[in-house]
Amino acid sequence: MPHGLVCAVCGGTAFSERTIIWDALAAEWELSAEERVLVDRQQGCHCEACGSNLRSIALAEAILAALGAEGTLHALIDSPAASGLALLELNEAGTLSPALRRLPGHRFGAWPEVDMQAMPFQDGSFDLVLHSDTLEHVPDPLRALQECRRVLRPGGALCFTVPTLPGRMTRSRAGMPPSYHGGPETGAEDYRVQTEFGADMWTWVLRAGFEAVTVTPFDYPNALAITGWRGRPVPLLRARADAETRARLAAVYASTSWRITGGLRAVARRLRGGGR
């Protein structure tokens, strides 16, 4: 059993493991023995309290970091700080989805009904966009990342996971035999793997136009989450608090009310040494 892990979703510390990768998928992916262990741990090692696997926990940690929040995702979701967030979840983000749906500003879109390559949302609609192990199924992943950036507000962030083998470079499966995630019996087209991502995954985020990218590991190298920033990487809740403070100060400075500005002028006189 894994030791020393703390679940960023619920705070649990007890973890169990199960085998996820079946032989046919390991052969299609051409996994070495070490890579198969890594993917099994990423997808199959899970918190006994909430069921989140390492991949989902890495995504939760990336969300917390993007927002500038401490504690667990469950605590954040139930806090007033998160109530005003406009969040787009593309496909269910694993075990995070039930908690995310409690946010008033939550919007859900399922791939492929919502085409990530041409999303039906206006520019700058969301503070945060999330997807988990979905991008590898999209025929044009670069276009999908560009669309994620388009629907983000300035200062917003995209947090996502994608199955990644750190010892390889990304390759397309075009021209190769079909390979499907989801289970050995799966053959649905939306489960078909279009791209196998490797250590250069972060470069795709920059190629899509994001101004910065950060990588959040959990139990490295077993699980990684990626955050693309539309603008300077400033935690969203801090940026919002700073903006609210600036707006309040601007209102005070612009006010002609003696009740408001009289006290400020008195303080300014004292600072200048003018007494009363």
MITOR-785977 format. One line per field, with one value per residue: x negated, y negated, z of N, C-alpha, C in turn. Coordinates in nm, 3 decimals. Atoms other than C-alpha are relative to their C-alpha. Example, Ala and Ser with C-alpha at 12.3 -4.5 7.8 and 13.67 -1.06 7.14 Angstrom:
BEGIN
nc1 = [-0.089;0.082]
nc2 = [0.119;0.119]
nc3 = [0.000;-0.006]
cac1 = [-1.230;-1.367]
cac2 = [0.450;0.106]
cac3 = [0.780;0.714]
cc1 = [-0.090;0.077]
cc2 = [-0.120;-0.109]
cc3 = [0.000;0.073]
//
This chain:
BEGIN
nc1 = [-0.083;0.077;0.007;0.039;-0.081;-0.118;-0.092;-0.036;-0.144;-0.075;0.090;0.023;0.139;0.006;-0.006;0.006;0.039;-0.060;0.054;-0.088;0.040;-0.015;0.113;-0.012;0.033;0.145;0.067;-0.025;0.073;0.140;0.049;0.099;-0.048;0.002;-0.106;-0.129;-0.015;-0.030;-0.138;-0.088;-0.001;-0.067;-0.143;-0.060;0.023;-0.111;-0.034;-0.108;-0.111;-0.083;0.014;0.079;0.130;0.109;-0.024;-0.099;0.058;0.089;-0.084;-0.050;0.109;0.018;-0.111;0.027;0.111;-0.045;-0.086;0.071;-0.074;0.062;-0.094;-0.046;-0.096;-0.133;-0.013;-0.007;-0.128;-0.103;0.037;-0.051;0.099;-0.019;-0.139;-0.014;0.080;-0.063;0.084;-0.043;0.052;-0.019;-0.002;0.006;0.137;0.014;-0.074;-0.017;-0.120;-0.112;0.029;0.001;-0.137;-0.063;0.030;-0.109;0.043;0.047;-0.060;0.053;-0.012;0.055;0.056;0.013;-0.118;0.061;0.124;0.107;0.070;-0.085;-0.095;-0.112;0.002;0.055;0.134;0.013;-0.118;0.028;0.122;0.074;-0.044;0.057;-0.031;0.084;0.021;-0.091;0.067;0.060;-0.104;-0.043;0.082;0.092;0.016;0.047;-0.119;-0.078;0.066;-0.025;-0.138;-0.004;0.051;-0.095;-0.116;0.046;0.016;0.139;0.036;-0.056;0.092;-0.042;0.064;-0.040;0.090;0.001;0.095;0.131;0.116;0.108;0.120;-0.023;-0.055;-0.136;-0.016;-0.134;-0.032;-0.049;0.058;0.026;-0.124;-0.076;0.020;-0.109;0.000;-0.132;-0.019;0.040;-0.111;-0.041;0.029;-0.066;0.095;0.047;0.102;0.117;0.116;0.052;0.135;0.066;0.080;0.124;0.062;-0.014;-0.141;-0.013;0.024;-0.126;-0.076;0.056;-0.032;-0.141;-0.014;0.003;0.117;0.085;-0.045;0.058;-0.024;-0.023;0.017;-0.044;0.070;0.080;-0.052;-0.119;-0.115;0.029;-0.106;0.056;-0.078;0.032;-0.047;-0.028;0.057;0.100;-0.052;-0.035;-0.115;-0.122;-0.067;0.079;-0.021;-0.135;0.004;0.075;-0.085;-0.105;0.062;0.026;-0.127;-0.048;0.083;-0.034;-0.128;0.027;0.072;-0.088;-0.117;-0.003;-0.065;0.088;0.000;0.099;0.133;0.052;0.093;0.121;0.078;0.061;0.115;0.103;0.063;0.087;0.118;0.082;0.046;-0.083;-0.087;-0.144]
nc2 = [0.119;0.123;0.070;0.140;0.078;0.068;0.029;0.141;0.011;-0.010;-0.004;-0.138;-0.045;-0.144;-0.024;-0.138;-0.010;-0.105;-0.004;0.067;-0.024;-0.137;-0.039;0.051;0.142;0.010;-0.034;0.109;0.118;-0.044;0.035;-0.084;-0.045;0.115;0.092;-0.060;0.023;0.142;0.031;-0.068;0.076;0.128;-0.016;-0.099;0.031;0.090;0.033;-0.087;0.080;0.061;-0.074;0.071;-0.059;0.098;0.097;0.097;0.078;0.098;0.105;0.080;0.085;0.106;0.094;0.077;0.091;0.102;0.092;0.054;-0.046;-0.104;-0.101;-0.100;0.046;-0.001;0.120;0.116;0.004;0.044;0.128;0.116;0.047;-0.066;0.009;0.084;-0.050;-0.055;-0.117;-0.091;-0.136;-0.072;-0.139;-0.009;0.001;-0.110;0.010;0.140;0.054;0.029;0.120;0.116;0.032;0.078;0.142;0.070;0.039;-0.118;-0.034;-0.129;-0.035;-0.134;-0.032;0.091;0.083;0.133;-0.017;0.080;0.069;0.113;-0.001;0.094;0.097;0.128;0.033;0.054;-0.035;-0.078;0.020;-0.126;-0.110;-0.126;-0.130;-0.105;-0.116;0.015;0.061;-0.102;-0.054;0.105;-0.008;0.113;0.047;0.138;0.084;-0.008;0.086;0.138;0.029;0.016;0.134;0.101;0.018;0.049;0.143;0.038;-0.040;-0.132;-0.113;-0.135;-0.109;-0.126;-0.114;-0.082;-0.109;0.044;-0.084;0.100;-0.043;0.002;0.120;-0.018;-0.052;-0.020;-0.138;-0.003;-0.107;-0.116;-0.070;0.072;-0.031;0.063;0.000;-0.023;-0.141;-0.084;-0.021;0.129;0.024;0.123;0.088;0.106;-0.058;-0.032;0.083;0.068;0.048;-0.050;0.114;-0.029;0.101;0.133;0.041;0.140;0.091;0.016;0.107;0.126;0.010;0.038;0.142;0.035;0.080;-0.071;-0.134;-0.059;-0.143;-0.037;-0.144;-0.069;-0.129;0.002;0.046;-0.077;0.081;0.139;0.084;0.113;0.122;0.105;0.130;0.107;0.117;-0.024;-0.101;0.050;-0.077;0.070;0.061;0.116;0.104;0.055;0.082;0.122;0.084;0.057;0.103;0.116;0.063;0.074;0.118;0.093;0.061;0.097;0.114;0.074;0.051;0.142;0.006;0.045;-0.103;-0.102;0.050;0.088;-0.075;-0.026;0.123;0.025;-0.091;0.046;0.118;-0.043;-0.061;0.107;0.083;0.120;-0.001;-0.008]
nc3 = [0.000;0.001;-0.127;0.005;0.092;-0.053;0.109;0.010;0.022;-0.125;-0.114;-0.042;-0.002;0.025;0.144;0.048;0.141;0.082;0.135;0.096;0.139;0.048;0.085;0.137;0.000;-0.023;0.126;0.095;-0.048;-0.002;-0.133;-0.068;-0.131;-0.090;0.039;-0.036;-0.144;-0.019;0.040;-0.096;-0.125;0.029;0.019;-0.090;-0.141;-0.030;-0.139;-0.047;-0.053;0.104;0.125;0.100;0.033;-0.002;0.107;-0.046;-0.110;0.063;0.056;-0.113;-0.047;0.100;-0.017;-0.122;0.026;0.094;-0.073;-0.115;-0.118;-0.081;-0.046;0.095;0.100;-0.060;-0.084;0.088;0.070;-0.095;-0.058;0.074;0.097;0.129;0.046;0.118;0.111;0.120;0.027;0.106;-0.012;0.125;-0.043;-0.146;-0.053;-0.095;-0.125;-0.036;0.064;-0.091;-0.078;0.088;0.039;-0.107;0.020;0.073;0.134;0.072;0.130;0.043;0.141;0.023;0.130;0.114;0.023;0.008;0.076;-0.058;0.108;0.042;-0.112;0.018;-0.109;0.042;-0.046;-0.135;-0.080;-0.121;-0.078;-0.008;0.086;-0.046;0.061;-0.057;0.087;0.113;0.115;0.088;0.088;0.092;0.122;0.010;-0.138;-0.004;0.019;-0.124;-0.099;0.041;-0.036;-0.146;-0.030;0.051;-0.088;-0.130;-0.021;-0.030;-0.135;-0.030;0.007;0.043;-0.074;0.062;0.001;0.120;-0.023;0.046;-0.030;-0.008;0.071;0.145;0.061;0.050;0.136;0.051;0.036;0.139;0.079;-0.084;-0.033;-0.102;-0.140;-0.074;-0.146;-0.059;-0.031;0.113;0.093;0.055;0.141;0.040;0.066;-0.089;-0.087;0.080;-0.029;0.118;-0.029;-0.121;-0.043;-0.070;-0.084;0.061;-0.007;-0.040;0.112;0.073;-0.065;0.049;0.142;0.011;-0.027;-0.142;-0.032;-0.096;-0.033;-0.120;-0.014;-0.140;-0.017;-0.121;-0.003;0.123;0.130;0.032;0.039;0.031;0.055;0.072;-0.004;0.096;-0.050;0.097;-0.064;-0.103;-0.093;-0.132;-0.050;0.037;-0.114;-0.040;0.101;-0.021;-0.121;0.032;0.085;-0.084;-0.082;0.086;0.033;-0.118;-0.015;0.107;-0.034;-0.106;0.057;0.091;-0.071;-0.039;-0.131;-0.108;-0.105;0.035;0.033;-0.102;-0.085;0.077;0.009;-0.130;-0.012;0.090;-0.060;-0.108;0.061;0.054;-0.111;-0.008;-0.118;0.028]
cac1 = [0.000;-0.125;-0.235;-0.267;-0.006;0.265;0.569;0.618;0.983;1.099;0.789;0.786;0.460;0.550;0.489;0.541;0.424;0.583;0.473;0.618;0.419;0.518;0.277;0.415;0.389;0.036;-0.059;0.107;-0.064;-0.390;-0.434;-0.748;-0.707;-0.804;-0.560;-0.280;-0.342;-0.338;-0.006;0.151;0.048;0.166;0.509;0.554;0.405;0.696;0.803;1.016;1.227;1.345;1.228;1.011;0.716;0.375;0.470;0.777;0.581;0.316;0.595;0.743;0.402;0.370;0.714;0.625;0.296;0.464;0.712;0.457;0.654;0.531;0.688;0.895;1.108;1.419;1.354;1.295;1.616;1.820;1.648;1.783;1.458;1.554;1.918;1.857;1.638;1.750;1.623;1.649;1.604;1.552;1.635;1.659;1.340;1.337;1.441;1.414;1.730;1.992;1.816;1.765;2.134;2.216;2.066;2.332;2.123;2.059;2.121;2.083;2.015;1.962;1.728;1.811;2.159;1.973;1.698;1.382;1.248;1.537;1.709;2.050;1.943;1.864;1.512;1.405;1.695;1.512;1.259;1.157;1.179;1.121;1.089;0.941;0.796;1.001;0.759;0.600;0.935;0.976;0.864;0.705;0.579;0.402;0.726;0.903;0.646;0.687;1.062;1.009;0.802;1.061;1.344;1.128;1.141;0.811;0.632;0.821;0.669;0.710;0.637;0.628;0.476;0.383;0.222;-0.148;-0.457;-0.745;-1.010;-0.864;-0.773;-0.420;-0.310;0.004;0.178;0.280;0.223;0.187;0.440;0.723;0.666;0.939;0.948;1.230;1.206;1.099;1.446;1.468;1.495;1.683;1.523;1.508;1.289;1.047;0.697;0.589;0.268;0.028;-0.127;-0.479;-0.726;-0.670;-0.302;-0.357;-0.478;-0.135;0.015;-0.223;-0.170;0.202;0.135;0.132;-0.108;-0.241;-0.220;-0.274;-0.295;-0.155;-0.290;-0.140;-0.345;-0.584;-0.626;-0.300;-0.055;-0.081;0.170;0.109;0.226;0.231;0.266;0.436;0.209;-0.031;-0.003;0.162;0.392;0.747;0.887;0.600;0.641;1.013;0.948;0.689;0.934;1.209;0.971;0.866;1.231;1.320;1.023;1.111;1.467;1.334;1.092;1.365;1.621;1.721;1.878;1.724;1.825;1.595;1.315;1.288;1.123;0.881;0.780;0.720;0.494;0.310;0.252;0.109;-0.124;-0.242;-0.299;-0.015;0.153;0.531]
cac2 = [0.000;-0.355;-0.557;-0.931;-1.042;-1.292;-1.326;-1.686;-1.609;-1.505;-1.490;-1.110;-0.931;-0.566;-0.442;-0.114;0.009;0.206;0.311;0.102;0.173;0.484;0.678;0.567;0.197;0.245;0.404;0.127;-0.139;0.058;0.018;0.141;0.319;-0.003;-0.215;0.031;0.003;-0.377;-0.392;-0.133;-0.340;-0.666;-0.528;-0.254;-0.384;-0.557;-0.726;-0.487;-0.773;-0.941;-0.702;-0.959;-0.810;-0.978;-1.141;-1.307;-1.413;-1.578;-1.767;-1.875;-2.005;-2.198;-2.356;-2.459;-2.608;-2.793;-2.947;-3.011;-2.807;-2.588;-2.276;-2.033;-2.068;-1.972;-2.253;-2.501;-2.410;-2.479;-2.810;-3.156;-3.226;-2.981;-3.080;-3.339;-3.125;-3.057;-2.705;-2.486;-2.110;-1.923;-1.558;-1.436;-1.512;-1.172;-1.174;-1.554;-1.598;-1.562;-1.830;-2.064;-2.047;-2.211;-2.539;-2.792;-2.893;-2.535;-2.450;-2.098;-1.989;-1.627;-1.535;-1.473;-1.628;-1.949;-1.964;-2.078;-2.188;-2.436;-2.502;-2.675;-2.930;-3.298;-3.436;-3.501;-3.315;-3.127;-3.174;-2.809;-2.531;-2.167;-1.837;-1.506;-1.237;-1.362;-1.548;-1.228;-1.137;-1.466;-1.453;-1.800;-1.849;-2.176;-2.326;-2.203;-2.377;-2.696;-2.677;-2.632;-2.951;-3.139;-3.077;-3.181;-3.530;-3.722;-3.589;-3.258;-2.911;-2.572;-2.274;-1.928;-1.583;-1.359;-1.013;-1.095;-0.877;-1.099;-0.887;-0.942;-1.219;-1.273;-1.074;-1.061;-0.728;-0.823;-0.524;-0.285;-0.018;-0.163;-0.174;-0.250;-0.353;-0.274;0.107;0.402;0.425;0.054;-0.030;-0.360;-0.622;-0.884;-0.643;-0.599;-0.729;-0.987;-1.106;-0.946;-1.227;-1.232;-1.457;-1.745;-1.776;-2.117;-2.264;-2.205;-2.445;-2.723;-2.645;-2.695;-3.053;-3.030;-3.279;-3.042;-2.679;-2.507;-2.138;-2.001;-1.657;-1.414;-1.111;-1.200;-1.061;-0.875;-1.162;-1.507;-1.785;-2.076;-2.436;-2.681;-3.048;-3.313;-3.593;-3.624;-3.324;-3.488;-3.272;-3.355;-3.420;-3.652;-3.838;-3.877;-4.007;-4.253;-4.376;-4.424;-4.617;-4.842;-4.902;-5.002;-5.238;-5.390;-5.450;-5.626;-5.841;-5.936;-6.018;-6.381;-6.294;-6.491;-6.205;-5.967;-6.189;-6.422;-6.157;-6.069;-6.431;-6.459;-6.154;-6.294;-6.624;-6.445;-6.241;-6.566;-6.716;-6.962;-6.867;-6.910]
cac3 = [0.000;-0.076;0.227;0.288;0.032;0.119;-0.105;-0.223;-0.297;0.051;0.275;0.299;0.378;0.313;-0.042;-0.228;-0.568;-0.848;-1.195;-1.478;-1.796;-1.989;-2.208;-2.545;-2.453;-2.318;-2.651;-2.860;-2.649;-2.665;-2.290;-2.121;-1.788;-1.605;-1.808;-1.742;-1.367;-1.393;-1.581;-1.349;-1.049;-1.207;-1.289;-1.028;-0.703;-0.529;-0.206;-0.002;0.136;-0.188;-0.461;-0.640;-0.828;-0.853;-1.182;-1.026;-0.719;-0.937;-1.115;-0.780;-0.672;-0.999;-0.946;-0.591;-0.710;-0.998;-0.757;-0.483;-0.229;0.055;0.203;0.000;-0.311;-0.112;0.136;-0.145;-0.327;-0.012;0.063;-0.028;-0.217;-0.492;-0.526;-0.798;-1.022;-1.378;-1.451;-1.760;-1.711;-2.039;-1.986;-1.628;-1.438;-1.268;-0.904;-0.892;-1.097;-0.817;-0.610;-0.905;-0.993;-0.659;-0.779;-0.887;-1.189;-1.308;-1.674;-1.815;-2.170;-2.276;-2.560;-2.843;-2.805;-2.724;-2.985;-2.809;-3.148;-3.198;-2.867;-2.858;-2.595;-2.632;-2.599;-2.239;-2.076;-1.798;-1.520;-1.524;-1.783;-1.684;-1.863;-1.760;-1.990;-2.282;-2.508;-2.640;-2.801;-2.991;-3.359;-3.342;-2.984;-3.066;-3.194;-2.878;-2.658;-2.862;-2.807;-2.432;-2.431;-2.638;-2.390;-2.092;-1.951;-1.933;-1.628;-1.646;-1.639;-1.808;-1.581;-1.734;-1.731;-2.021;-2.013;-2.043;-2.064;-1.942;-2.118;-2.465;-2.704;-2.830;-3.134;-3.345;-3.394;-3.749;-3.974;-3.678;-3.574;-3.363;-2.988;-2.733;-2.370;-2.129;-2.117;-2.329;-2.484;-2.574;-2.942;-2.940;-3.162;-2.886;-2.684;-2.971;-2.898;-3.155;-2.985;-2.736;-2.533;-2.397;-2.217;-2.464;-2.367;-2.207;-2.536;-2.691;-2.438;-2.543;-2.910;-2.850;-2.741;-2.364;-2.211;-1.941;-1.839;-1.506;-1.425;-1.098;-1.000;-0.753;-0.651;-0.934;-1.196;-1.165;-1.203;-1.359;-1.419;-1.653;-1.620;-1.908;-1.817;-2.027;-1.915;-1.625;-1.387;-1.086;-0.866;-0.963;-0.615;-0.531;-0.859;-0.787;-0.434;-0.567;-0.831;-0.571;-0.348;-0.636;-0.726;-0.369;-0.350;-0.685;-0.562;-0.252;-0.451;-0.697;-0.430;-0.367;-0.033;0.254;0.483;0.292;0.173;0.469;0.684;0.406;0.367;0.739;0.732;0.434;0.615;0.916;0.692;0.535;0.884;0.857;1.183;1.193]
cc1 = [-0.088;0.005;-0.038;0.078;0.119;0.087;0.039;0.149;0.074;-0.088;-0.029;-0.147;-0.014;0.024;-0.007;-0.036;0.077;-0.059;0.102;-0.031;0.015;-0.105;0.007;-0.037;-0.149;-0.076;0.019;-0.081;-0.150;-0.067;-0.109;0.059;0.007;0.112;0.136;0.026;0.038;0.145;0.098;0.009;0.074;0.152;0.065;-0.024;0.100;0.018;0.119;0.120;0.091;-0.010;-0.084;-0.132;-0.106;0.019;0.099;-0.055;-0.097;0.081;0.056;-0.108;-0.025;0.109;-0.024;-0.112;0.043;0.086;-0.073;0.068;-0.078;0.107;0.037;0.097;0.140;0.022;0.012;0.137;0.109;-0.030;0.060;-0.096;0.024;0.136;0.016;-0.076;0.088;-0.090;0.063;-0.071;0.033;-0.023;-0.012;-0.144;-0.014;0.087;0.016;0.136;0.115;-0.023;0.007;0.142;0.074;-0.027;0.112;-0.038;-0.052;0.076;-0.065;0.021;-0.068;-0.054;0.056;0.125;-0.037;-0.136;-0.108;-0.078;0.078;0.111;0.106;0.009;-0.067;-0.142;0.006;0.115;-0.034;-0.130;-0.090;0.062;-0.074;0.033;-0.104;-0.004;0.102;-0.073;-0.058;0.101;0.045;-0.089;-0.102;-0.020;-0.050;0.117;0.086;-0.060;0.021;0.142;0.014;-0.050;0.100;0.113;-0.040;-0.003;-0.148;-0.032;0.053;-0.100;0.072;-0.078;0.047;-0.105;0.013;-0.097;-0.134;-0.107;-0.123;-0.126;0.013;0.036;0.138;0.000;0.148;0.021;0.060;-0.074;-0.031;0.132;0.074;-0.031;0.102;-0.028;0.140;0.024;-0.032;0.110;0.041;-0.039;0.064;-0.103;-0.053;-0.099;-0.128;-0.115;-0.054;-0.147;-0.050;-0.101;-0.121;-0.053;0.011;0.142;0.015;-0.019;0.127;0.082;-0.051;0.028;0.143;0.024;0.002;-0.132;-0.096;0.060;-0.070;0.041;0.011;-0.014;0.067;-0.059;-0.083;-0.085;0.136;0.119;-0.042;0.128;-0.065;0.095;-0.052;0.064;0.026;-0.043;-0.103;0.055;0.015;0.120;0.130;0.068;-0.076;0.019;0.136;0.002;-0.074;0.085;0.111;-0.056;-0.026;0.129;0.054;-0.081;0.032;0.131;-0.019;-0.067;0.092;0.117;-0.015;0.065;-0.099;-0.008;-0.107;-0.139;-0.059;-0.102;-0.130;-0.087;-0.069;-0.122;-0.113;-0.072;-0.096;-0.129;-0.093;-0.055;0.079;0.092;0.145;0.034]
cc2 = [-0.126;-0.067;-0.146;-0.085;-0.061;-0.043;-0.148;-0.020;-0.004;-0.002;0.140;0.039;0.150;0.024;0.150;-0.003;0.111;-0.010;-0.057;0.041;0.148;0.028;-0.059;-0.148;-0.020;0.029;-0.112;-0.125;0.028;-0.037;0.096;0.042;-0.119;-0.098;0.055;-0.019;-0.146;-0.031;0.068;-0.078;-0.132;0.015;0.088;-0.022;-0.108;-0.019;0.085;-0.080;-0.052;0.070;-0.067;0.070;-0.110;-0.106;-0.108;-0.087;-0.104;-0.115;-0.089;-0.094;-0.115;-0.106;-0.088;-0.101;-0.113;-0.105;-0.070;0.037;0.108;0.099;0.098;-0.061;-0.005;-0.124;-0.126;-0.014;-0.056;-0.135;-0.115;-0.046;0.057;-0.026;-0.082;0.048;0.049;0.111;0.087;0.134;0.075;0.148;0.004;0.011;0.105;-0.021;-0.144;-0.054;-0.027;-0.125;-0.125;-0.045;-0.080;-0.150;-0.068;-0.033;0.115;0.018;0.129;0.019;0.133;0.011;0.136;-0.084;-0.148;0.019;-0.092;-0.077;-0.122;-0.013;-0.109;-0.102;-0.128;-0.018;-0.052;0.031;0.057;-0.044;0.122;0.100;0.125;0.112;0.101;0.121;0.003;-0.043;0.103;0.059;-0.100;0.003;-0.111;-0.059;-0.143;-0.096;0.001;-0.087;-0.147;-0.043;-0.019;-0.139;-0.107;-0.026;-0.044;-0.152;-0.032;0.027;0.137;0.111;0.125;0.101;0.132;0.108;0.071;0.115;-0.033;0.098;-0.090;0.039;-0.002;-0.140;0.032;0.058;0.013;0.148;0.008;0.108;0.126;0.071;-0.074;0.051;-0.079;0.006;0.033;0.143;0.084;0.021;-0.128;-0.012;-0.126;-0.099;-0.109;0.051;0.032;-0.099;-0.058;-0.039;0.063;-0.106;0.045;-0.121;-0.141;-0.053;-0.148;-0.096;-0.022;-0.114;-0.136;-0.019;-0.045;-0.146;-0.039;-0.071;0.070;0.137;0.046;0.146;0.032;0.151;0.049;0.140;0.017;0.128;0.056;-0.083;-0.145;-0.068;-0.125;-0.119;-0.097;-0.129;-0.096;-0.132;0.040;0.099;-0.054;0.080;-0.078;-0.069;-0.122;-0.115;-0.065;-0.091;-0.130;-0.094;-0.066;-0.110;-0.126;-0.073;-0.080;-0.128;-0.106;-0.072;-0.107;-0.124;-0.086;-0.066;-0.148;-0.017;-0.045;0.106;0.104;-0.060;-0.091;0.068;0.030;-0.124;-0.032;0.088;-0.048;-0.123;0.037;0.062;-0.106;-0.091;-0.125;-0.004;0.016;-0.092]
cc3 = [0.000;0.137;-0.024;-0.097;0.072;-0.117;0.002;-0.025;0.133;0.125;0.051;-0.008;-0.022;-0.150;-0.029;-0.148;-0.069;-0.140;-0.097;-0.144;-0.035;-0.107;-0.140;-0.006;0.024;-0.128;-0.103;0.035;0.003;0.133;0.045;0.135;0.096;-0.034;0.038;0.149;0.026;-0.032;0.095;0.131;-0.019;0.000;0.107;0.147;0.041;0.150;0.043;0.048;-0.110;-0.135;-0.106;-0.027;-0.007;-0.107;0.045;0.112;-0.054;-0.059;0.111;0.052;-0.098;0.012;0.122;-0.023;-0.093;0.069;0.114;0.130;0.072;0.043;-0.109;-0.101;0.058;0.085;-0.085;-0.063;0.092;0.063;-0.081;-0.109;-0.139;-0.062;-0.127;-0.121;-0.116;-0.052;-0.107;0.019;-0.129;0.024;0.152;0.044;0.110;0.122;0.047;-0.044;0.097;0.084;-0.087;-0.037;0.107;-0.015;-0.079;-0.144;-0.084;-0.131;-0.047;-0.149;-0.026;-0.143;-0.043;-0.027;-0.003;-0.064;0.056;-0.105;-0.051;0.104;-0.015;0.114;-0.050;0.053;0.144;0.093;0.138;0.068;-0.007;-0.095;0.044;-0.096;0.045;-0.092;-0.113;-0.127;-0.097;-0.098;-0.106;-0.125;-0.013;0.139;0.011;-0.016;0.126;0.109;-0.035;0.035;0.151;0.038;-0.043;0.099;0.141;0.003;0.017;0.147;0.039;-0.023;-0.050;0.082;-0.059;0.025;-0.134;0.027;-0.065;0.042;-0.002;-0.077;-0.150;-0.047;-0.056;-0.142;-0.034;-0.029;-0.140;-0.078;0.080;0.029;0.112;0.141;0.080;0.149;0.051;0.041;-0.120;-0.102;-0.071;-0.147;-0.051;-0.054;0.092;0.104;-0.077;0.029;-0.130;0.017;0.128;0.045;0.082;0.074;-0.057;0.008;0.031;-0.116;-0.082;0.058;-0.048;-0.148;-0.023;0.036;0.145;0.032;0.096;0.025;0.126;0.006;0.149;0.013;0.128;-0.004;-0.127;-0.011;-0.036;-0.045;-0.016;-0.046;-0.058;0.009;-0.105;0.045;-0.116;0.064;0.103;0.102;0.142;0.049;-0.011;0.118;0.050;-0.097;0.018;0.122;-0.026;-0.083;0.081;0.089;-0.081;-0.034;0.118;0.020;-0.105;0.031;0.108;-0.058;-0.087;0.071;0.031;0.137;0.107;0.109;-0.027;-0.012;0.106;0.089;-0.072;-0.010;0.131;0.021;-0.088;0.057;0.110;-0.055;-0.056;0.109;0.018;0.119;-0.036;-0.114]
//
